[in-house]
Amino acid sequence: MIKKIPPYLKNKYSVALIVFFIWILFFDRNSMINQYRLVSTLNEMEDQREYYQTELYNDSIALHILQSNKDKLERYAREKYLMKRDNEDIYLILENKE
């Protein structure tokens, strides 16, 4: 009924090596689980970085256009900030998103 102990578990060096690998894989501060989390966080941050770089590029183009063209600046102010001339009335039409 008693099972035989495998020969590699009789050697104290192999047992220490197995314990060491288990410790490194799961319990250490730099474990494989933590490394996976760090890599996934790094990938998310790189995606965010690309997104913000494209947004920065688009905003810099829009800023250049607004600074160089008065008509575009006036149109942007009217649309974005609802600015109007003295003799105008503004009517807002809101769409239902349902």
Secondary structure, DSSP 8 states (H G I E B T S, - for coil): ------HHHHSHHHHHHHHHHHIIIIISTT-HHHHHHHHHHHHHHHHHHHHHHHHHHHHHHHHHHHHH-HHHHHHHHHHHH----TT-----------
